[in-house]
Amino acid sequence: MKEFRCRDVGFDCSGVIRADSDEETLKQAAEHARQAHGVAELDDGTVQTIRSKIRQA
Ligand SMILES: [Zn+2]
């Protein structure tokens, strides 16, 4: 499993996303950002940051 913690990219948020692959984690992180933080679309820099924060769970 892959894991991404929302707070690792600077949100004051306890959200944790877990998925089978980096791509799926990224997809779910984007969805979480939209629903929880009102971020319509992640820009390239944010995507890169999220990728760098995804770790093995
Ligand atoms: Zn969050």
PDB file of the backbone (N, CA, C, O) and the ligand in Angstrom, with CONECT records:
HET     ZN  A 101       1
ATOM      1  N   MET A   1       0.828  -1.203   0.000  1.00  0.00           N
ATOM      2  CA  MET A   1       0.000   0.000   0.000  1.00  0.00           C
ATOM      3  C   MET A   1       0.867   1.261   0.000  1.00  0.00           C
ATOM      4  O   MET A   1       1.952   1.300   0.581  1.00  0.00           O
ATOM      5  N   LYS A   2       0.355   2.273  -0.664  1.00  0.00           N
ATOM      6  CA  LYS A   2       0.979   3.588  -0.630  1.00  0.00           C
ATOM      7  C   LYS A   2       0.173   4.478   0.300  1.00  0.00           C
ATOM      8  O   LYS A   2      -1.034   4.305   0.471  1.00  0.00           O
ATOM      9  N   GLU A   3       0.870   5.432   0.892  1.00  0.00           N
ATOM     10  CA  GLU A   3       0.195   6.314   1.839  1.00  0.00           C
ATOM     11  C   GLU A   3       0.635   7.752   1.623  1.00  0.00           C
ATOM     12  O   GLU A   3       1.803   8.040   1.363  1.00  0.00           O
ATOM     13  N   PHE A   4      -0.335   8.638   1.739  1.00  0.00           N
ATOM     14  CA  PHE A   4      -0.052  10.060   1.630  1.00  0.00           C
ATOM     15  C   PHE A   4      -0.794  10.792   2.744  1.00  0.00           C
ATOM     16  O   PHE A   4      -1.995  10.595   2.930  1.00  0.00           O
ATOM     17  N   ARG A   5      -0.087  11.625   3.472  1.00  0.00           N
ATOM     18  CA  ARG A   5      -0.707  12.409   4.537  1.00  0.00           C
ATOM     19  C   ARG A   5      -0.865  13.845   4.073  1.00  0.00           C
ATOM     20  O   ARG A   5       0.095  14.504   3.674  1.00  0.00           O
ATOM     21  N   CYS A   6      -2.076  14.297   4.136  1.00  0.00           N
ATOM     22  CA  CYS A   6      -2.395  15.641   3.657  1.00  0.00           C
ATOM     23  C   CYS A   6      -1.541  16.705   4.348  1.00  0.00           C
ATOM     24  O   CYS A   6      -1.121  17.673   3.713  1.00  0.00           O
ATOM     25  N   ARG A   7      -1.287  16.534   5.618  1.00  0.00           N
ATOM     26  CA  ARG A   7      -0.533  17.553   6.351  1.00  0.00           C
ATOM     27  C   ARG A   7       0.898  17.689   5.831  1.00  0.00           C
ATOM     28  O   ARG A   7       1.537  18.719   6.049  1.00  0.00           O
ATOM     29  N   ASP A   8       1.404  16.666   5.149  1.00  0.00           N
ATOM     30  CA  ASP A   8       2.765  16.726   4.613  1.00  0.00           C
ATOM     31  C   ASP A   8       2.925  17.771   3.514  1.00  0.00           C
ATOM     32  O   ASP A   8       4.045  18.179   3.204  1.00  0.00           O
ATOM     33  N   VAL A   9       1.826  18.201   2.929  1.00  0.00           N
ATOM     34  CA  VAL A   9       1.938  19.267   1.928  1.00  0.00           C
ATOM     35  C   VAL A   9       1.428  20.596   2.477  1.00  0.00           C
ATOM     36  O   VAL A   9       1.183  21.535   1.720  1.00  0.00           O
ATOM     37  N   GLY A  10       1.271  20.667   3.792  1.00  0.00           N
ATOM     38  CA  GLY A  10       1.029  21.958   4.411  1.00  0.00           C
ATOM     39  C   GLY A  10      -0.400  22.262   4.833  1.00  0.00           C
ATOM     40  O   GLY A  10      -0.666  23.324   5.396  1.00  0.00           O
ATOM     41  N   PHE A  11      -1.331  21.336   4.566  1.00  0.00           N
ATOM     42  CA  PHE A  11      -2.684  21.576   5.039  1.00  0.00           C
ATOM     43  C   PHE A  11      -2.785  21.204   6.517  1.00  0.00           C
ATOM     44  O   PHE A  11      -2.146  20.257   6.975  1.00  0.00           O
ATOM     45  N   ASP A  12      -3.582  21.950   7.243  1.00  0.00           N
ATOM     46  CA  ASP A  12      -3.866  21.596   8.622  1.00  0.00           C
ATOM     47  C   ASP A  12      -5.012  20.598   8.589  1.00  0.00           C
ATOM     48  O   ASP A  12      -6.176  20.948   8.788  1.00  0.00           O
ATOM     49  N   CYS A  13      -4.653  19.350   8.332  1.00  0.00           N
ATOM     50  CA  CYS A  13      -5.656  18.350   7.991  1.00  0.00           C
ATOM     51  C   CYS A  13      -5.148  16.984   8.430  1.00  0.00           C
ATOM     52  O   CYS A  13      -3.968  16.668   8.279  1.00  0.00           O
ATOM     53  N   SER A  14      -6.050  16.186   8.971  1.00  0.00           N
ATOM     54  CA  SER A  14      -5.640  14.856   9.430  1.00  0.00           C
ATOM     55  C   SER A  14      -5.894  13.791   8.363  1.00  0.00           C
ATOM     56  O   SER A  14      -5.787  12.594   8.629  1.00  0.00           O
ATOM     57  N   GLY A  15      -6.233  14.242   7.151  1.00  0.00           N
ATOM     58  CA  GLY A  15      -6.554  13.305   6.091  1.00  0.00           C
ATOM     59  C   GLY A  15      -5.381  12.421   5.689  1.00  0.00           C
ATOM     60  O   GLY A  15      -4.265  12.902   5.491  1.00  0.00           O
ATOM     61  N   VAL A  16      -5.642  11.142   5.572  1.00  0.00           N
ATOM     62  CA  VAL A  16      -4.643  10.181   5.106  1.00  0.00           C
ATOM     63  C   VAL A  16      -5.245   9.415   3.940  1.00  0.00           C
ATOM     64  O   VAL A  16      -6.355   8.891   4.033  1.00  0.00           O
ATOM     65  N   ILE A  17      -4.509   9.357   2.850  1.00  0.00           N
ATOM     66  CA  ILE A  17      -4.975   8.636   1.667  1.00  0.00           C
ATOM     67  C   ILE A  17      -4.130   7.387   1.484  1.00  0.00           C
ATOM     68  O   ILE A  17      -2.901   7.441   1.529  1.00  0.00           O
ATOM     69  N   ARG A  18      -4.789   6.281   1.281  1.00  0.00           N
ATOM     70  CA  ARG A  18      -4.060   5.035   1.040  1.00  0.00           C
ATOM     71  C   ARG A  18      -4.608   4.382  -0.217  1.00  0.00           C
ATOM     72  O   ARG A  18      -5.819   4.306  -0.421  1.00  0.00           O
ATOM     73  N   ALA A  19      -3.690   3.912  -1.055  1.00  0.00           N
ATOM     74  CA  ALA A  19      -4.094   3.237  -2.278  1.00  0.00           C
ATOM     75  C   ALA A  19      -2.989   2.273  -2.696  1.00  0.00           C
ATOM     76  O   ALA A  19      -1.924   2.219  -2.082  1.00  0.00           O
ATOM     77  N   ASP A  20      -3.266   1.521  -3.745  1.00  0.00           N
ATOM     78  CA  ASP A  20      -2.332   0.475  -4.166  1.00  0.00           C
ATOM     79  C   ASP A  20      -1.142   0.989  -4.962  1.00  0.00           C
ATOM     80  O   ASP A  20      -0.087   0.355  -4.988  1.00  0.00           O
ATOM     81  N   SER A  21      -1.311   2.136  -5.609  1.00  0.00           N
ATOM     82  CA  SER A  21      -0.245   2.640  -6.474  1.00  0.00           C
ATOM     83  C   SER A  21      -0.106   4.152  -6.308  1.00  0.00           C
ATOM     84  O   SER A  21      -0.995   4.814  -5.772  1.00  0.00           O
ATOM     85  N   ASP A  22       1.018   4.685  -6.775  1.00  0.00           N
ATOM     86  CA  ASP A  22       1.223   6.134  -6.734  1.00  0.00           C
ATOM     87  C   ASP A  22       0.120   6.861  -7.505  1.00  0.00           C
ATOM     88  O   ASP A  22      -0.415   7.872  -7.050  1.00  0.00           O
ATOM     89  N   GLU A  23      -0.204   6.322  -8.681  1.00  0.00           N
ATOM     90  CA  GLU A  23      -1.206   6.986  -9.517  1.00  0.00           C
ATOM     91  C   GLU A  23      -2.561   7.053  -8.820  1.00  0.00           C
ATOM     92  O   GLU A  23      -3.233   8.084  -8.839  1.00  0.00           O
ATOM     93  N   GLU A  24      -2.949   5.945  -8.210  1.00  0.00           N
ATOM     94  CA  GLU A  24      -4.229   5.900  -7.520  1.00  0.00           C
ATOM     95  C   GLU A  24      -4.217   6.816  -6.297  1.00  0.00           C
ATOM     96  O   GLU A  24      -5.212   7.478  -6.002  1.00  0.00           O
ATOM     97  N   THR A  25      -3.102   6.850  -5.597  1.00  0.00           N
ATOM     98  CA  THR A  25      -2.983   7.728  -4.440  1.00  0.00           C
ATOM     99  C   THR A  25      -3.122   9.189  -4.871  1.00  0.00           C
ATOM    100  O   THR A  25      -3.801   9.986  -4.225  1.00  0.00           O
ATOM    101  N   LEU A  26      -2.467   9.509  -5.968  1.00  0.00           N
ATOM    102  CA  LEU A  26      -2.522  10.869  -6.501  1.00  0.00           C
ATOM    103  C   LEU A  26      -3.952  11.253  -6.887  1.00  0.00           C
ATOM    104  O   LEU A  26      -4.411  12.363  -6.619  1.00  0.00           O
ATOM    105  N   LYS A  27      -4.631  10.316  -7.513  1.00  0.00           N
ATOM    106  CA  LYS A  27      -6.011  10.545  -7.939  1.00  0.00           C
ATOM    107  C   LYS A  27      -6.909  10.817  -6.727  1.00  0.00           C
ATOM    108  O   LYS A  27      -7.726  11.737  -6.724  1.00  0.00           O
ATOM    109  N   GLN A  28      -6.726   9.992  -5.715  1.00  0.00           N
ATOM    110  CA  GLN A  28      -7.551  10.161  -4.516  1.00  0.00           C
ATOM    111  C   GLN A  28      -7.164  11.418  -3.744  1.00  0.00           C
ATOM    112  O   GLN A  28      -8.011  12.055  -3.119  1.00  0.00           O
ATOM    113  N   ALA A  29      -5.889  11.767  -3.790  1.00  0.00           N
ATOM    114  CA  ALA A  29      -5.450  12.999  -3.134  1.00  0.00           C
ATOM    115  C   ALA A  29      -6.073  14.212  -3.817  1.00  0.00           C
ATOM    116  O   ALA A  29      -6.483  15.165  -3.154  1.00  0.00           O
ATOM    117  N   ALA A  30      -6.142  14.169  -5.145  1.00  0.00           N
ATOM    118  CA  ALA A  30      -6.756  15.259  -5.899  1.00  0.00           C
ATOM    119  C   ALA A  30      -8.237  15.374  -5.536  1.00  0.00           C
ATOM    120  O   ALA A  30      -8.770  16.472  -5.377  1.00  0.00           O
ATOM    121  N   GLU A  31      -8.879  14.234  -5.413  1.00  0.00           N
ATOM    122  CA  GLU A  31     -10.294  14.208  -5.041  1.00  0.00           C
ATOM    123  C   GLU A  31     -10.483  14.759  -3.622  1.00  0.00           C
ATOM    124  O   GLU A  31     -11.404  15.534  -3.365  1.00  0.00           O
ATOM    125  N   HIS A  32      -9.615  14.355  -2.727  1.00  0.00           N
ATOM    126  CA  HIS A  32      -9.669  14.850  -1.360  1.00  0.00           C
ATOM    127  C   HIS A  32      -9.456  16.365  -1.319  1.00  0.00           C
ATOM    128  O   HIS A  32     -10.157  17.077  -0.600  1.00  0.00           O
ATOM    129  N   ALA A  33      -8.497  16.845  -2.085  1.00  0.00           N
ATOM    130  CA  ALA A  33      -8.211  18.277  -2.117  1.00  0.00           C
ATOM    131  C   ALA A  33      -9.438  19.058  -2.593  1.00  0.00           C
ATOM    132  O   ALA A  33      -9.736  20.143  -2.093  1.00  0.00           O
ATOM    133  N   ARG A  34     -10.130  18.488  -3.558  1.00  0.00           N
ATOM    134  CA  ARG A  34     -11.316  19.134  -4.103  1.00  0.00           C
ATOM    135  C   ARG A  34     -12.428  19.183  -3.056  1.00  0.00           C
ATOM    136  O   ARG A  34     -13.037  20.228  -2.826  1.00  0.00           O
ATOM    137  N   GLN A  35     -12.677  18.045  -2.435  1.00  0.00           N
ATOM    138  CA  GLN A  35     -13.805  17.963  -1.504  1.00  0.00           C
ATOM    139  C   GLN A  35     -13.516  18.637  -0.165  1.00  0.00           C
ATOM    140  O   GLN A  35     -14.374  19.325   0.388  1.00  0.00           O
ATOM    141  N   ALA A  36     -12.306  18.436   0.351  1.00  0.00           N
ATOM    142  CA  ALA A  36     -12.007  18.908   1.704  1.00  0.00           C
ATOM    143  C   ALA A  36     -11.426  20.310   1.723  1.00  0.00           C
ATOM    144  O   ALA A  36     -11.565  21.026   2.715  1.00  0.00           O
ATOM    145  N   HIS A  37     -10.779  20.709   0.639  1.00  0.00           N
ATOM    146  CA  HIS A  37     -10.056  21.970   0.663  1.00  0.00           C
ATOM    147  C   HIS A  37     -10.465  22.933  -0.441  1.00  0.00           C
ATOM    148  O   HIS A  37      -9.902  24.023  -0.547  1.00  0.00           O
ATOM    149  N   GLY A  38     -11.428  22.553  -1.261  1.00  0.00           N
ATOM    150  CA  GLY A  38     -11.904  23.452  -2.289  1.00  0.00           C
ATOM    151  C   GLY A  38     -10.891  23.744  -3.372  1.00  0.00           C
ATOM    152  O   GLY A  38     -10.968  24.775  -4.039  1.00  0.00           O
ATOM    153  N   VAL A  39      -9.929  22.832  -3.553  1.00  0.00           N
ATOM    154  CA  VAL A  39      -8.929  22.993  -4.610  1.00  0.00           C
ATOM    155  C   VAL A  39      -9.474  22.346  -5.877  1.00  0.00           C
ATOM    156  O   VAL A  39      -9.576  21.122  -5.960  1.00  0.00           O
ATOM    157  N   ALA A  40      -9.823  23.165  -6.857  1.00  0.00           N
ATOM    158  CA  ALA A  40     -10.472  22.642  -8.057  1.00  0.00           C
ATOM    159  C   ALA A  40      -9.549  21.707  -8.826  1.00  0.00           C
ATOM    160  O   ALA A  40      -9.950  20.629  -9.265  1.00  0.00           O
ATOM    161  N   GLU A  41      -8.314  22.144  -8.976  1.00  0.00           N
ATOM    162  CA  GLU A  41      -7.367  21.323  -9.723  1.00  0.00           C
ATOM    163  C   GLU A  41      -5.968  21.541  -9.178  1.00  0.00           C
ATOM    164  O   GLU A  41      -5.573  22.669  -8.885  1.00  0.00           O
ATOM    165  N   LEU A  42      -5.224  20.456  -9.044  1.00  0.00           N
ATOM    166  CA  LEU A  42      -3.857  20.565  -8.530  1.00  0.00           C
ATOM    167  C   LEU A  42      -2.931  21.032  -9.646  1.00  0.00           C
ATOM    168  O   LEU A  42      -2.979  20.509 -10.760  1.00  0.00           O
ATOM    169  N   ASP A  43      -2.092  22.014  -9.348  1.00  0.00           N
ATOM    170  CA  ASP A  43      -1.131  22.436 -10.375  1.00  0.00           C
ATOM    171  C   ASP A  43       0.072  21.479 -10.379  1.00  0.00           C
ATOM    172  O   ASP A  43       0.222  20.642  -9.490  1.00  0.00           O
ATOM    173  N   ASP A  44       0.911  21.625 -11.392  1.00  0.00           N
ATOM    174  CA  ASP A  44       2.018  20.674 -11.571  1.00  0.00           C
ATOM    175  C   ASP A  44       2.947  20.624 -10.371  1.00  0.00           C
ATOM    176  O   ASP A  44       3.407  19.556  -9.969  1.00  0.00           O
ATOM    177  N   GLY A  45       3.217  21.795  -9.803  1.00  0.00           N
ATOM    178  CA  GLY A  45       4.106  21.843  -8.656  1.00  0.00           C
ATOM    179  C   GLY A  45       3.544  21.065  -7.471  1.00  0.00           C
ATOM    180  O   GLY A  45       4.274  20.365  -6.769  1.00  0.00           O
ATOM    181  N   THR A  46       2.236  21.199  -7.260  1.00  0.00           N
ATOM    182  CA  THR A  46       1.598  20.488  -6.156  1.00  0.00           C
ATOM    183  C   THR A  46       1.602  18.988  -6.401  1.00  0.00           C
ATOM    184  O   THR A  46       1.825  18.198  -5.484  1.00  0.00           O
ATOM    185  N   VAL A  47       1.354  18.607  -7.644  1.00  0.00           N
ATOM    186  CA  VAL A  47       1.393  17.192  -7.990  1.00  0.00           C
ATOM    187  C   VAL A  47       2.777  16.615  -7.698  1.00  0.00           C
ATOM    188  O   VAL A  47       2.896  15.529  -7.129  1.00  0.00           O
ATOM    189  N   GLN A  48       3.818  17.345  -8.089  1.00  0.00           N
ATOM    190  CA  GLN A  48       5.185  16.889  -7.820  1.00  0.00           C
ATOM    191  C   GLN A  48       5.435  16.762  -6.323  1.00  0.00           C
ATOM    192  O   GLN A  48       6.058  15.803  -5.866  1.00  0.00           O
ATOM    193  N   THR A  49       4.944  17.736  -5.570  1.00  0.00           N
ATOM    194  CA  THR A  49       5.126  17.705  -4.114  1.00  0.00           C
ATOM    195  C   THR A  49       4.412  16.494  -3.521  1.00  0.00           C
ATOM    196  O   THR A  49       4.965  15.781  -2.684  1.00  0.00           O
ATOM    197  N   ILE A  50       3.197  16.277  -3.960  1.00  0.00           N
ATOM    198  CA  ILE A  50       2.447  15.122  -3.447  1.00  0.00           C
ATOM    199  C   ILE A  50       3.186  13.830  -3.783  1.00  0.00           C
ATOM    200  O   ILE A  50       3.345  12.953  -2.934  1.00  0.00           O
ATOM    201  N   ARG A  51       3.632  13.725  -5.031  1.00  0.00           N
ATOM    202  CA  ARG A  51       4.381  12.512  -5.426  1.00  0.00           C
ATOM    203  C   ARG A  51       5.569  12.263  -4.500  1.00  0.00           C
ATOM    204  O   ARG A  51       5.850  11.128  -4.114  1.00  0.00           O
ATOM    205  N   SER A  52       6.256  13.343  -4.155  1.00  0.00           N
ATOM    206  CA  SER A  52       7.452  13.188  -3.326  1.00  0.00           C
ATOM    207  C   SER A  52       7.116  12.791  -1.891  1.00  0.00           C
ATOM    208  O   SER A  52       7.979  12.323  -1.149  1.00  0.00           O
ATOM    209  N   LYS A  53       5.849  12.985  -1.509  1.00  0.00           N
ATOM    210  CA  LYS A  53       5.428  12.682  -0.139  1.00  0.00           C
ATOM    211  C   LYS A  53       4.731  11.335  -0.016  1.00  0.00           C
ATOM    212  O   LYS A  53       4.437  10.874   1.088  1.00  0.00           O
ATOM    213  N   ILE A  54       4.471  10.714  -1.149  1.00  0.00           N
ATOM    214  CA  ILE A  54       3.837   9.384  -1.095  1.00  0.00           C
ATOM    215  C   ILE A  54       4.862   8.387  -0.593  1.00  0.00           C
ATOM    216  O   ILE A  54       5.984   8.323  -1.096  1.00  0.00           O
ATOM    217  N   ARG A  55       4.467   7.615   0.397  1.00  0.00           N
ATOM    218  CA  ARG A  55       5.419   6.620   0.896  1.00  0.00           C
ATOM    219  C   ARG A  55       4.758   5.250   1.025  1.00  0.00           C
ATOM    220  O   ARG A  55       3.539   5.095   0.955  1.00  0.00           O
ATOM    221  N   GLN A  56       5.622   4.281   1.214  1.00  0.00           N
ATOM    222  CA  GLN A  56       5.149   2.917   1.393  1.00  0.00           C
ATOM    223  C   GLN A  56       4.463   2.812   2.750  1.00  0.00           C
ATOM    224  O   GLN A  56       5.013   3.254   3.758  1.00  0.00           O
ATOM    225  N   ALA A  57       3.286   2.240   2.781  1.00  0.00           N
ATOM    226  CA  ALA A  57       2.565   2.089   4.055  1.00  0.00           C
ATOM    227  C   ALA A  57       2.559   0.623   4.475  1.00  0.00           C
ATOM    228  O   ALA A  57       2.003   0.282   5.519  1.00  0.00           O
TER     229      ALA A  57
HETATM  230 ZN    ZN A 101      -6.749  17.316   3.601  1.00  0.00          ZN2+
END
